[in-house]
Every structure is written in structure tokens, then in C-alpha cells.
Amino acid sequence: MKRTSTTDRRIASRNYKLLLLITGIIIGIGLSQLRLELNIFSEIFVIAQQYNLFLGIYMEALPFLLMGVIASGLVEEFLDPDWLTAHQPDGRFGAIPGALLGLVVPVCECGIVPLSRRLMKKGLVPSAAIAFLLATPVANPIVLLSTWTATGPFDLSLPVLRVD
């Protein structure tokens, strides 16, 4: 019985993740083509209208979700757990760095969950992770950009109200 080395397992894991990413992109492109075909019949079928709405929201959120997954992968590969545990405050002040990190990390509310999950796996205290989850959707520049993208390029009221 042949044993596989950790290097072989890491390569297989990366190949599996790459295959999943490519499959997701192909499915997304296929669904967008199906969405175009369903536009013709959307007045007839109510389900097609709901599917169209879902797919439109999904396609708008997909790039921002992908940024969060990429940031999560970067954290997994490049952040040392020992460094993270050594540089976070203990006690009730543990949430402050998490909240500050949520204001500057370039991910939106769609991609914040995979990133915070990865940070907790690396050793981030739960109070900082929760503060990170709560601070990011409020005033992160990427979140303001995604809100502006969703509401349209000529409507600045929602992104401005979001910060106030």
C-alpha cells in the first residue's frame, strides 16, 4: 500500500479547488445563457420571472463573493496562525481590531463569511470575528461599491445613506 505525501495531497487539493472554480464558472455562463432564453417567456411563466430575478441577483453578487473566496484562500496560504494569535489583544478589547479590520479589508458582505470563517480557523478570537462580520457591511468601500452597482450608476442615495 503506497502512502501519499503531504505535498501530493496539497497538489490534489489545489487541483480539486481549481476544478470546482472552473466548473462554477462554466455553470454560471450556462445559466446566464439560459437566463437570456428565459427572458422571452418571462411574461408567460411566473416561475421564469422569479428565476430571472434570482439569477440577476446571483450574477451581480458573484464577483464580490469570488473576491471573498480569493481573500479566504490568501489567508489560508499566507497567514501564519502563530502570528495571528500573538498579535491579537485578549479580553474585552479583542473586538476592536476585528472591527477596524472589517473597515479596510477589500471584501463585501457576500464574501465576508468565508473570510471570517477562515480567520477563525487560523485562531482569531470569536469576539473579533463577530466584530469583523458586523463592521464590514456597514462602511467598507467595497460594500459601498457593490451597493452602488446593485442600485445603478445614477442612484447614489442608498450608498450615501448606508454610511450615515
N, C-alpha and C positions, 0 to 999 in steps of 0.2 A: 504494500500500500504506500503510494507516494504522498508525501506531505508537501503542501504548498507553502511557500514562504510568504512573509507579510508583504513583501514587495509585489508578488504576484497577486495577492488579494487586493492590494491598493489599486493596481492597474486594472484588475477586473471590476472593482467598484467604480473607478472613474469611467471605464468604458460603458458600464451599465448606466451611469448617470448621463453620459453623453447620448446614449441610445434613447433614454427617456426624454431628454430635451429635444432631440431631433424628431422623435415620434410626436411629441406635443406640438411642435411647430407644424408638422405635416397635418395633423388633425385640425389645428387652428386654421390653416389655409383652406383645408377641405370644408370646414364648417363655414368659413366666410364665403366660399363659392356657393354652398348650399343656401346661405342666407340671401345671396343675390337672387337665386332662383325662387326662393320663397316669397320675395318681395312682390312678385307678380300675383300670387294668390293670397296675399295677406288680408285683402278685404273680404274674401270668402271664408277663410278659416280663422277663428279667434285664437286657436292654439298657435297658428303660424305667427300671429301678431305678438303673442307672448314670447314665443321662441325668438322672434326678431329682436324684441326688446332685451331679452336676456343676453343674446349673442352680441348685441351692440354694447351693452354694459361690460360684458366679458372682454370684448376686443379692446375697449378703451382702458380697462384695468390691467390687461395682460402685460404691457411693457413695464408698468410700475411694480407689478408682482414679480416679474422677472428680475428687476433691479434688486428687490429684497432677497430673492433666492441667490442671486450672484453675490450680494454682500454677505449673506449667510455662509456661502461657500468660501469666501475670502477669510471670514472669521475662523472657520474651521481649519483652514490650511495655515494661516499666518499668525494667529493669536495664541500665545503661549498661556496655558491655564495658570501656571505659577506666577506669571507677570500680572495677570488679571486679579488673582487673589491677593497679591502683595500690594496692589495699588488701589484697592477699594476701601473706603472707610467702614468701620464697624459701627454697630449700634443704630441709633435713630437717624444718623446723618448719611446712611447708606443710600438713601433715595435721591439725594441732591445730585451726585454725579450721573445717575441714571436719567434724571430729568434734563440735565444740561446736555447729555449725550443725545437725547431724543430731539433736541432742537437743532443739532448740527449734522446728524448722520443722514446721508442722502438717500433715504428710502421713504416711501409714503405709507399710509395706513394699510394698504393692501400687502405690502411686503414686510411690515414691521413684526408680524407674528413669527415667521421663520427665523428672522434675525434675533429676536429676543429669546426664542427657544434655544437657538444655538449658543447665545451668550450664557444662558442659564446652564447649559450642558458643560460649558467651559469653566463655570464656577462663579458667575455673577450672583450676588445675593438676591433673593426674591423681591425685597423692597426696591432695589434699584431697577430690576426688570419690570416691575409694575409701574414705577415712575416713568421708565422709558416708554412703555406701552401707552401711558396716558399723555405724555408730553409730545410725542411725535405727531399725532393727528391734529394738534392744536395750532402750532405755529412753525412747523418745519417748512422750509422753502419748497421742497419737492411736493409736499401736500398742497401747498398753495398753487403750485403749477398744475397738479393733477385736477384740482377743483376748477381752475380756470379752463383747463382742457375740456372737462366734462360739461361746464356751463356754456361754453362757446367763447370765441376770442373777443367778442364785443361786449360781454357782460362781466364787469369787474365787481359787481355788488357782492356776490357771495364770497369770493376770496377776501375782500376787504372786511366784510362783516365777520368772517371767521377769525380774524386776528383780534378784532375789538373785544 
